[in-house]
Amino acid sequence: MKGHFRKRGSKWTFVLDLGRDEKTGKRKQKWFSGYNTKKEAEKACAKIIAELSEGKYKEESTQTIQDFILDFMETQVKPSTRITTYNNQSFIVNKHILPELGPMQLNKLTPAKLQRFYAKKSKEGLAASYIRSMHAILSKAFRTAVTWGLLEKNVVALVKPPRIETRDISIWTMEEAQEFLSFAEDRKFFIAYVLAIYTGMRRGEILGLRWRDCDLERGTVSIQQTVYKSNNEILIQEPKTKGSKRTITLPDYAISCLKKHRVRQNEYKLRLGSAYTDHDLVMANWNGTPVDPADINKDFAYAIKKAGLPRIRFHDLRHTHATILLRLGENPKVVSERLGHAEVGITLDTYSHVLPDMQKNLAQNFEIAMKEVKKKRS
């Protein structure tokens, strides 16, 4: 077997006989192009001939990125991930990836083209974290394409997504948190605000908390499920990670608030009777159904404005809880377990702004301890 070479314009090309087509029985010929010199073309030709003789040659697919990724999402992502993860990734694929890259052949994507795609999305105002989510989807998809023999290499791995800038965390002081709770005492989501500030629970964990997961005699709550919203549907699922399933000790104030909330909720159930669908949820709608996470965000924003307090997100109540604990000198490992972080490093990275205060207190405490020892010796 040998190739036939030809110069087209400034580039060299060659054609090879790849044997017979399995479907039609006809002989297949394929042109390989884009070589700067005849020597480069001859070298590439020799490599392909060697692969053909050894049965190692893989003909690159002419499949489009759209056809492949849609198949990849349906056969690889959907069966192996949570429905919310699949829905979120599908939205990213259909909204951003396919309109731009979909019509392109799978084997025609280059690092330069992908880098320009990321740059364009960045200019459109998309956050770096969002573009990195696109990158993660594409990287996994193209890695699969290589495994399936559709591509020789994963070009996505050669591209660097934009770096995520460190974001300042907005938190309240203890005084501001207390002021807010005093203001919000009569609001329907009051118990959610108490749990966020006093336990650091995530919004979905609070909305998914059931009474059977609360041991008010021992003063603990157990995180066993969480509420998500995906494709305008409210879903109840298990927490994402093993570390998220945890037991949290409650302060006395939170226990007292939960007991009062349960009494009011039981009275309300009796009044409604069969109109109340009991999901055993601590935080539920008037008819017992799960609360839409967006509703609590709206109420929180409105309450903050009315209370005249600094504007923060509901999730920042979790940051407020963690920051207060660390500033009080609590062990970061204990705080990490309370928050449900996978490892203490996440806690330390997230709340690095607290570390200087901790170092200062540590130095002062060490100084006091050494002085006490010196007094005893003198």
N, C-alpha and C positions, 0 to 999 in steps of 0.2 A: 504494500500500500504506500502510495506517496501522494503528496498534495500538488495541486496545480496553482501556481502563483501568478498574480496579476497586480499591476499598479493602477490604482484608480485615484486620479488627482494626485495629491501629495502622500497618500497612504497606500500601504501594501495589503493585499488580501490573498487568501488561499481557499480552495474548496477541497473537501474530503468526502469520500464515499463512506457513509456510516452503516452500510448494510441494508437489509430489507425492512420496510415498515411492517410491523406485526399485524396491523389491521388490513392494509391494502395489498401487501406482498410486493409492492414496488420498491425499487432501490431508492435510498434516501441520500441526497447530497446536501451538504451544508457549507455555506460561506462563512469564513471568519475574517473580520476586517478590523482596521484601526491601528495597524502597525506602522511605525515611523520608517523602518528600514526593512529591506528584504531579509536581512539576517535575523531580525526580531521575528518576522513571520515564519522563517524556517525553524527557529528554535521552538516557537509555540506549536507549530505543526508537528514537529518530532515528539513533543510532549504528549499531544493528543493521540498520535498514532500509538505511542507506547501504552497509554491508558486503554485504548481500544483493544490492543492485543492482549492485555492483562485482564480485560473485563472490568476495569475500574472507571471507565469514562462515564460521566453522568451528564446528559444533555440538559442544559439549563431550561427551566420552564418558561413558556411564553405567557403564562397566566398573569393577569393583572393583579395589582396590589389589592384592589377592591374585592375581587373574587376570592383571593387567598385569605384576606383578613376576615371576611364575613364567614368563611368556612372555619377558620381558626377560632373565631369567637364562639361559634355554635358547637363545634366538636371538642374544643380544648378548654375554653374558659368557662362556658356555661355549666358543664357537668362537675367542675372541680372547685367552683367558688360560690360564695354566698350570692343570693339573688340580687342584693343591693350592690355588691361589687360588680356583678355582671351588668346590671342596668347602668351604673355609673360609667363603666368602661365603654359600653355600647353607645352611650350618649357622646362621649369624647370621640369615638371612632366615626360616628355618623355626622356629627356636627363639624368636626375639624379635620380629621385625617383623610377621610374618603373624598370630600370635595376638592382637596388640593392634590393628593397623591394617588387617589383611587384609580384613575384611568391609566396610570403608568404601568409598564410591565414590571413584574417583580424583580427581574434581573437588571433593570435599567436604573434603579435608584442608586445614586452615588452619595458619598459622604458630603460632598459640596452641595448637592441639591437638598439634602436633608437639613444641613446647617442653615441654608437660606430659608427653608420652611420654618424652622424654629425662630429665626430672626424676624421673619414676617409676623409670626404670631405674637412675638414680644412687642413689636411696633403697634399691633392691634390692641395692645393693652392687657393681654393675658398674663397672669402671674407666673413667675418662674416655677413655682410648685406645680401649677397646672400643666405647663409645658413639659415638666419632668414626668408627669403622669402619662402624657402622650408618648414620651420617650420610652418609658417602661413597657407600655403596651407594644410599641413597635419592636423594641429589642427582643421581647419574648416571642413575638410572632415570627420575626426573621430568624431567630435561633431555632425555632421549630422548623422553618423552611429549610434550613441547612440540614437538620436531623433527618428530614424527609427526603433529602437528596434533590430538592428543587433549586438550591443555591449552593455555590462553593464556599461562600463566606458570609458572615453577618456584618453588613456594612454599617448597621446602626451602632454596633459596638465601637466603631471608629469615630463616632461623633459625640461631642460633649454637650449636654443640655445646659441651659443657663443655670448659674449658681443662685441658690436661694439666699437672699440677704437676711441677716439676723433681724428678727422683728422684736421691737420693744413690747414687753408685756404690760398691759394696762391693768392695774389692780386698785382696790380700795384699801384705805387704812382700816384698822379695827373700828375706829370711831365712825367712819363712813358706812361700814357694813352694818354696824349696830343701828345707825340712824335710818338706814334703808329698811331694816326689819321692823323697826318701830312704825315707820310710815306704811309698810305693806301688810301689816298684821291682819287687816280685814279683806285682803284681796284673795281671789279664788286660788291663785297659785302660791300662796304664802308658804305652804309646807315644802314646796319645791325649792323656794329661795332659802329656807332654813337648812334643808339637806345639802344644797350646793355650798353654802357658806360654812356650815359646821362639819361637813364630811368630805368635801372635794369631789363628790360623785359627778359623773358626766350627766349631761342633760338626758340622753337616752336611757341611762341607768336609772335615773330618778323616775322617768315616765314609765319604765318597765318594772319598777319595784312592786312586789305583791306583799300583802299582809302576811302570807305564809312564810315570807323571807325575813320577816321582822320578829326578833325576839326581844320584846320591850322589857321583859323581866331581867334578862341578862344585859340588856342595853346594846344589842348588835343588830346590824342588817347584813344580809347576804346578797351579793350581786350574782344573779342567776340568768337574767335576761335583760334585753335592752330594746327600746323602741326606735325604729328607723322610718324614714319616709322615702319611698322610691317610686318614681313614675306616678306621683300623686296618690300612692297607696300607703297606708300606715301598716307597718309590719312589726311583728314581735319576733326577735331572734335571740340566739345565744350570743354572749359577748365574743368579740373577734378572737381574742387571745386567751390562753390559759391563765395568764396573770390577771386578766380583767375579772375573772371569777374569784371573788375574795369576800372576806367577812370584815366589816368595818365596825369599830367600837363607837358608840354614840355618846356625846356629852349629855349631861342631865337635861339641859334646855331642849335639845332636839328630841329626847325621849318624851318630855312633857308635851311638846308641840304635837308629836305623833299621836299620843294618847287622846288629846283634845280633838285632833283632826278625825280620828277613828270614831269617836262618839258622834260628832256632827255628821259624818258620812253615813253611819248606821241609821241615824234619825231620818236622813234624807232618803235612804233606801226604803225604809218603812212607809214613808209618805208616797213614794212613787210606785211601790209594789212591783208588778210584773213589767212595768215600763222601764225598769232598771235592769240592764244586762250586766250581770256581775262577773267581771273578769278578775276579781280579787285585787284590783290595782289600788295602790295607795293614792296615786294621782290620776283621776279619771274625769271624763266629761260628765255632764249632768245625767246622761243615760248609762253611765258605766263604761263606755267605750274608751279606748286609748286616746290620749290627748295628742293632737297634731303638734310636732315640735315647733312649727312656725308660730303657733298661737302663743306659746310661752315666750318666744322671742319678742313678739309684738307687745305683750303685756309688760314684759320687763323694761323695754325701751320707753313705754308710756309712763310707767311708774317712776323710773329714774328722772324723767323730765319733770314730772309733777313734784318729786321730792327735792329737785334742785341739786342733784348730786352729779359728780363727774360721770360722763357717758362711758360705759364699758359694755362689752358683750356678756351674755349669760355665761358663756364658757369662762370668762374672766373671773367669775366667782370661784371657780375651781383653782385658778391661779392665785387668787386672793387667799384662799384657805392654805394652800401649800406654802406661800410666801410667809404668812403669819407663823406657821409652825416652824419653819426654818429660822426665822428671826428670833423665835423664842428659844432656839437652841436645840430643837428636836433632831434626832439622828436622821440624816438623809435616807438611810436604808429603810427606816421605819416609815418615813414620808412616802418613799417610792412604793412600798407595799400597800400603803393606804390608798394611794392614787391608782394603783393597778398598772404601774409601768412595768414593762418587760424586764428592765434592768435599772439599777441605780444611776447608771451613766446618763440615761435619758432625763432623770430628775435633775441631776447636777448641771447638765447642758441647758435645760429649759429655765432653770432658776439660778443661773450663774450670777445674775445681778444681786443676789442675796449673799453670795460668798464673801465679798469684802467685809460686810457687817459681821459675818460669822467669824472671819479671821481676826477682826478687831476684838470681838468679845472673847475669843479663845486666848488671844495674847494678854488681855486684861485679867482673865481668870487665872492664867498661868502665873502672872505677876503677883496677884493676890495670894495664891497658894504658896509661892516661894517666900513671900514676906511673912506668912503665918509660920512657916517652918523656921525661918530665921529668928522670929520672936521667941519661939519655944527653946531654941538653942542658946539664946542669950540670957 
